[in-house]
Amino acid sequence: MTKQLSESELQELVQQIVQRTIGEVGGIPEASSKPNPSSTNLKPENRSRRIALAADHGGYSLKENLKPFLQQQGYQVDDCGTHSSESVDYPDFAYAVAKKVSEGEAWRGIIIDGAGIGSCMVANKVRGVRAAMCYDHATAVNSREHNNANVLTLGAGMIEPSLARQIVLTFLNSTFGGGRHARRVDKIMDVENK
C-alpha cells in the first residue's frame, strides 16, 4: 500500500527533487522556470505555462477536480473535454491533448481515463509525444527525469484525487536529467522516423 503524502510533505519533496536535479545537471534552463508549488506569487513566465487537459467519461470527475488545482498552481488550462459524465470514446480526447502538445500549443498534457492505459497508447502515436502512465510518485519522477515525458496519463479508477494531485505536481515540477538519458530519448524519437 502506498503512503499518501500531505500537501506540505509533497511540496517539500518536490522542492528537494527540483533542487537535486538542478544541482546534478548544472541548472538545466527548464528547471529554473518551473512553478514552485509552495509559492503563491508565481513569476509571470510560470503563469503562461499551458496545460492541455482532457478526460473521457470515466475520468471526467477527476479532470474537474484537477482543473482548479492546476489553475491555483499558476497554470493556464486548456480543457479539451469531455464536459460531462456521458459515455464517450477516450481516443478522441487523448488525441486532442496529444495534438496540442505535439504542435506546441501546450507545454504539457494530462489525460485521464478509467485506467490510463488506452489514452497513453493513443497519445504515443502522435509525433513528438512521449506519454507516460503514472500511478505514484516514483513513476512520475522517472517519466520526466529519464524519459522527458511531455504527456501524463492517469487512471481515475486506480488512484484517488489526492494522489492524482501529488502525481501531477511531481510530473510538472520534475526536470529531464539529460546526459545518458538524452541519448536514449533520442533513440525513442528516432523510432518515429523508421
KADA-V285506 format. One record per residue. N is the residue number from 1. RES is the residue in three letters. NEAR is the number of other ideal C-beta (glycine too) atoms within 12 Angstrom. Layout:
n = [N | N]
res = [RES | RES]
near = [NEAR | NEAR]
This chain:
n = [1 | 2 | 3 | 4 | 5 | 6 | 7 | 8 | 9 | 10 | 11 | 12 | 13 | 14 | 15 | 16 | 17 | 18 | 19 | 20 | 21 | 22 | 23 | 24 | 25 | 26 | 27 | 28 | 29 | 30 | 31 | 32 | 33 | 34 | 35 | 36 | 37 | 38 | 39 | 40 | 41 | 42 | 43 | 44 | 45 | 46 | 47 | 48 | 49 | 50 | 51 | 52 | 53 | 54 | 55 | 56 | 57 | 58 | 59 | 60 | 61 | 62 | 63 | 64 | 65 | 66 | 67 | 68 | 69 | 70 | 71 | 72 | 73 | 74 | 75 | 76 | 77 | 78 | 79 | 80 | 81 | 82 | 83 | 84 | 85 | 86 | 87 | 88 | 89 | 90 | 91 | 92 | 93 | 94 | 95 | 96 | 97 | 98 | 99 | 100 | 101 | 102 | 103 | 104 | 105 | 106 | 107 | 108 | 109 | 110 | 111 | 112 | 113 | 114 | 115 | 116 | 117 | 118 | 119 | 120 | 121 | 122 | 123 | 124 | 125 | 126 | 127 | 128 | 129 | 130 | 131 | 132 | 133 | 134 | 135 | 136 | 137 | 138 | 139 | 140 | 141 | 142 | 143 | 144 | 145 | 146 | 147 | 148 | 149 | 150 | 151 | 152 | 153 | 154 | 155 | 156 | 157 | 158 | 159 | 160 | 161 | 162 | 163 | 164 | 165 | 166 | 167 | 168 | 169 | 170 | 171 | 172 | 173 | 174 | 175 | 176 | 177 | 178 | 179 | 180 | 181 | 182 | 183 | 184 | 185 | 186 | 187 | 188 | 189 | 190 | 191 | 192 | 193 | 194]
res = [MET | THR | LYS | GLN | LEU | SER | GLU | SER | GLU | LEU | GLN | GLU | LEU | VAL | GLN | GLN | ILE | VAL | GLN | ARG | THR | ILE | GLY | GLU | VAL | GLY | GLY | ILE | PRO | GLU | ALA | SER | SER | LYS | PRO | ASN | PRO | SER | SER | THR | ASN | LEU | LYS | PRO | GLU | ASN | ARG | SER | ARG | ARG | ILE | ALA | LEU | ALA | ALA | ASP | HIS | GLY | GLY | TYR | SER | LEU | LYS | GLU | ASN | LEU | LYS | PRO | PHE | LEU | GLN | GLN | GLN | GLY | TYR | GLN | VAL | ASP | ASP | CYS | GLY | THR | HIS | SER | SER | GLU | SER | VAL | ASP | TYR | PRO | ASP | PHE | ALA | TYR | ALA | VAL | ALA | LYS | LYS | VAL | SER | GLU | GLY | GLU | ALA | TRP | ARG | GLY | ILE | ILE | ILE | ASP | GLY | ALA | GLY | ILE | GLY | SER | CYS | MET | VAL | ALA | ASN | LYS | VAL | ARG | GLY | VAL | ARG | ALA | ALA | MET | CYS | TYR | ASP | HIS | ALA | THR | ALA | VAL | ASN | SER | ARG | GLU | HIS | ASN | ASN | ALA | ASN | VAL | LEU | THR | LEU | GLY | ALA | GLY | MET | ILE | GLU | PRO | SER | LEU | ALA | ARG | GLN | ILE | VAL | LEU | THR | PHE | LEU | ASN | SER | THR | PHE | GLY | GLY | GLY | ARG | HIS | ALA | ARG | ARG | VAL | ASP | LYS | ILE | MET | ASP | VAL | GLU | ASN | LYS]
near = [5 | 16 | 13 | 19 | 22 | 13 | 19 | 13 | 19 | 30 | 25 | 19 | 27 | 37 | 25 | 21 | 32 | 35 | 21 | 19 | 31 | 25 | 15 | 19 | 24 | 14 | 17 | 25 | 14 | 27 | 28 | 19 | 24 | 37 | 39 | 24 | 36 | 22 | 19 | 14 | 11 | 22 | 16 | 12 | 18 | 25 | 23 | 16 | 27 | 29 | 40 | 43 | 47 | 47 | 44 | 41 | 27 | 30 | 41 | 29 | 24 | 38 | 42 | 27 | 27 | 39 | 33 | 16 | 29 | 36 | 22 | 21 | 34 | 30 | 36 | 26 | 32 | 28 | 31 | 37 | 30 | 31 | 18 | 14 | 18 | 12 | 14 | 25 | 20 | 39 | 23 | 24 | 37 | 45 | 33 | 35 | 50 | 40 | 29 | 34 | 36 | 26 | 21 | 16 | 20 | 35 | 32 | 45 | 51 | 56 | 59 | 51 | 41 | 27 | 23 | 38 | 26 | 31 | 46 | 36 | 24 | 31 | 45 | 33 | 22 | 29 | 19 | 27 | 38 | 36 | 40 | 41 | 37 | 38 | 30 | 27 | 32 | 21 | 31 | 38 | 33 | 25 | 38 | 41 | 35 | 27 | 33 | 32 | 40 | 39 | 48 | 48 | 52 | 53 | 32 | 34 | 22 | 26 | 33 | 20 | 24 | 22 | 30 | 41 | 34 | 38 | 46 | 44 | 44 | 39 | 49 | 44 | 42 | 44 | 35 | 31 | 30 | 26 | 18 | 14 | 26 | 19 | 15 | 20 | 27 | 18 | 16 | 24 | 21 | 11 | 14 | 17 | 10 | 7]
